[in-house]
Amino acid sequence: MPLEGIVPPLATPLLDDQTLDLVALKKLVNRMLDAGVHGLFVLGTTGECTSLSYELRRQLISAVCTLVSGQVPVLVGITDTAPDESVALTDFAKQAGAAAVVAAPPYYFGLSQPELVTYFERLADRLSLPLFLYNMPSHTKTMISLDTVVQLAKHSNVVGFKDSSANAGYLHALIYAFRDQPEFSIFVGPEEMMASSVLMGAHGGVSGGANMFPRLYVDLYHAAKANDRETMLRLQSKVMEVSEKVYALGTYGSSYLKGLKGAMSLLGLCQNVLAAPHTAFGPAEMEKLELNLKSIEGV
């Protein structure tokens, strides 16, 4: 620690709801490692974590840790509404060789900030791996406040934070609050904000587009670290193009996932299969997506 760089939230290649596509998974992991990613995050939002059975989650953790074989840290999402399930999955991940776990607030009933502190402190006490907090208010209904992050960071087993709020003011305040604690890793989820956040002092990005174009995001991160503005502007325009032409099709709550999995299938990286209850794009949307993908030059 601190973890730094591009830590892609790995998409979960599926043959059907109950079957992991191990051939595609190997291709995907090796492609990312070859591109120089700094870690891998399995069972995040991009990995369809809430839609996968626990048997499938354990298979995925084991397979990824075996494929990575210690080359980079593997982070495992353990978000759940039942703390015992988070603890059990952490113990399994540790045995498989994972380096840390990531947890968002329990969803369904929203928690107050004092309740969040209590929840995460008790959870961190029980976990056999270091914990990254995950701020995902659009999906959990709960925003982790700045004061709550500062308080939780005092726990010896809380080592970092991933912010997917897309609130730049909040993220900048967070980076400033931890300016004298560089060992506490701060990562940004929305890839459109990654380069600017690294310039401000964030440690890196959990960029879903790296499933498609890993080298683009790795190069953009290095350009930001080096304060190479010319390269940053050129690569950032590609990232914005990916966002506009892949993630923004349709008005579904899962448009990002549908676009990502559809684009990955067109690139020959995996099947266009989403775990239920979500469904893949149909022929008309896939035709549009294919045209959009072809129009993204230089990636």
N, C-alpha and C positions, 0 to 999 in steps of 0.2 A: 504494500500500500504506500502511497495512494495509487489506485488504478487510474490510468489515463488513456486517451485515444478513442478509437472507434470500436465500440462494442455492439455489433449488430444484434437486434432482437430477432433471433432465428425464426423464420417461417417454418411451420411444421408440414413437411411433404406427406400427403396422404394418398392412399389408393382408394380407401373408403372410410367411413366413420370409425371403424374399429381397427384399421390396418395402416401402420406406418410404412412409408415407401423408403426402405433402407437404401436402395440404389440411389435414389434422388438425394437422400440425406447425405450420403457420402460425397456425392458430386458437389453439393452445396457447401458443405463444411470445408472440403479441400480447396474449393474455389476461393472462399473467404480467407483461409489461411494463406494461400498463395498470394493474395492481394495485400497481405500485411495487416489484417485487423488485429486489434490489441486484446481482444477477448470475445466471448460469445455469450449471449443471454438467451437461455431457453425458457419457454413457458411464460413469455410476456404477452402483451396484447397482440402483437404481430404473430405470435406463436399459437394464437387461439386458445390460450390457457384455460379459460372458463368453460370451453366446450369439449375438452378432452377428458376421457375417463382416467381414473388414477392408474389403471394398468398401462394405458398408453403413455401417460406422463412418465411413469417409471421406465418404460422401454426407451423413450426419447432421451431421458437423462443418461441412461447407461450407454446408449449408442453414441451420443455426442461426446461424452467423456472418453470413451474408448477411441473414437476417431481423432479427437484433439490430442490425447495422450500427453497432456501436460505442456503442450506448446504455447498455449495462452490460457488465462484463467477462464473457467466456465462458471457463469452465474445462473442460478436457477430460481424461477419465479415460484413463490410459495403462497401467494395471496389466497386467502380462503375466509369463510365466515366462521369456521371452527378452528381455534388455535391448535388443537390436538393434531389436525390434519397437516397444518403447516409444519409442526414439529416433526411429525413422522416423515414427511417428504424431505425435510432438511437432513434427517438422519440417513435416509436412503441416498440423497445426493452426496453426502460426505463419503459414504462407503464407495460410491461410484467414482469419486475423484473430483467433485466440484470444489470451487474455491470459496464461494460465498452464495448467499441467497438474497432475494429481493421480495419485498412485501409491500403492497398497497394497503390502505385501510380496509377493513371488512366492509363489504357493500351490503345493501338492503336497508337496514336502519342506519341513518346517519349518526356519526359520533361527534360529541363536543370535543373541544381541544383538550380539556383535562382527561376525558375518557380515552382520547388517542394516546396521550402520554402514558397513562396507566397500561393500556393495551400493548403498546410497543415495548415498554420497559419490561413487562412480564414476559412477552414473547422473546425478547432478546436474551433474557435470563435463561430461557429454556433451550435456545438454539445451539446446536453443535458447530455452526459455521457463522462467520461474520455476516451482519445484516446491512443491506442497503434499503433505505426507505424509498418508497415510490409514490410520488404525488400524481394522481390521475383523477382529478375531481370530476371530469366529464363522465366518467364511468362509475366512480364510487360514491358520488354525491357528497364527498367530504374533501375539503381543502386542508392540507396540512399547513398551518400558519407558520410564519417565520419564527416566532417565539417558540413554537412547539419543536421545530427542527433544531433550534439552538439547544433547547433543553434535552432533547433525546440524544444529541450528539455527544453529550457528556457520558453516556453509557459506553463502557469499554467495548461492547460487542456491536455497536452501531458505527459503521465505518464510512458511510457515504449516502448519497441522495440522488435520485433521478427525478427530474421535474418534467412532467408532461402537461403542465397547465397552459402552456403557450402564452403565459403572462410575463412579458419581458421585464416590466418593472419589478415584479416579485422576484424573478430570477436574479436580476442585478442586485437587488437588496440582499438576497441570500449570499451571492458571491462576496459582496462587501462585508457581510456579517462574519464570514469565515476567512477573511483576508489574512489573518494571522494563524490560521489552522490549515496549512496546505496539505496535511495528511488526510483531511476529510474530503473525499472525492465528491465533486458535484458534476453531474451529467445532465444533459438536456435531451429530451425526447424528440420534439419536433425538429426534423432535420433542416427545415428552412432557417432555423435559428442557430444551428450548430456553430458555424464559423464565427458569427458575431459574438456568440457566448464564449467561445474559446478566447477570442480577443479580449473579452472582459475579465477572463480569469477562470472560466469553467475548465474542468479537466478533460471533457470530451463529449461525444454524442452517442446516443443509442439510436442509430439511424436505420429505419426499416428499409430504405432504398438500397442499402448495402447488400440486401439479398439479391438484387438485380445487378447492381453496378458497384461492387465493393471497392474497386480501385478509385472510383470517383470520390467517394467519401473519405477514404484514407488520404488521398492526395489533398483534398480540401482541408482536412484537419491539419496536415503538416504545413500547408500554406498559411493557415491561420496562426499556428504556433510560431512560424518564422516571420510573421507580419509581412508576408509577401502579398501586398494588396492587389497587384495586377493578376496574379494567378488565382487569388481568392475570388475576384470579381468574375473571372472567366468561368471558373468551376461552379460558383454559386448560381450563375445563370442556368447551368445544366440541372442543378438541384431543383430550382424553381420550375423548370420545364417538366421534370419528372413529377413534381407535385401537381402541377396543373393538368398534365395529360394522362396521368395514371391514376391518381388518387381521387380526382374530383368528378369522376363520371357518375351520374345518377345522384339521387338524393337519399340514398339508404344510410342508415346508421352505420352500416358495415361497408360503405363505399370504398374506404381505404383498403380493407382486406380483399374485397372483390377485385379491385383494380390490381393490387399487388400480386395476388395468386394468378389472376388472368394473365398479367404481363409475364410472370415467371414461367407460365406454361408456354407462352408464345416464344420465350427465349430458350425453351427446351430444358428448363431447370427442374420442373416438377409437374405433376398433373394439376389440372384446374379443378381441384376438389377442396371444398371447405367443410369443416366439421359442422354437423347439425347443431343448432337450428338454422345456421346460415347456408345460403346456396350461392353457387357460382354465377357469374354473368351469363346471360343467354347469348344466342348467336348475333343478334343485332348489336349488343353492347360490345361483344368480343370483336366484331368487325371494326367498330369505331376505335376500340382500344388498339387493335393491330395497326391501324393507320396512324394513330397518335404515337405509338411506340417507334414506328419507322421514321417519324418526323423529328425524333430527338437525335440530333447529330452529335457525333464525337464522344459517345459513351460506350 
